[in-house]
Amino acid sequence: MGCGRRLDRDRLLPCVPHEKTLNRFLDCTRAVLAHAGKKTAHEIFGAPDDRKFQSCMTLFMLAAPQIDVFRHALDAFYEGQADVNTVRLLEGAA
């Protein structure tokens, strides 16, 4: 990911949805992952939603690193690259 500064996870925790919402979000992310290797994020979502998906996966990966599905989505659709703009915004807020 290449983050120069360590992000304060406590500041990111409010970004993690309530458990019921999180479970739905995980189900949706897994449904997208079912298309990995068959379609690109752009083919699934179109623009600019493909970038929004990368940003969301980055945010949740950083806020809840114990949940590996977010990292898997970045690996599958973005060659493991976190969204640089999201990381910059979060580093600026830290």
Secondary structure, DSSP 8 states (H G I E B T S, - for coil): ---SS---HHHHGGGS--HHHHHHHHHHHHHHHTTTTTS-HHHHH-TTHHHHHHHHHHHHHHH-TT-THHHHHHHHHHTT---HHHHHHHHHH-
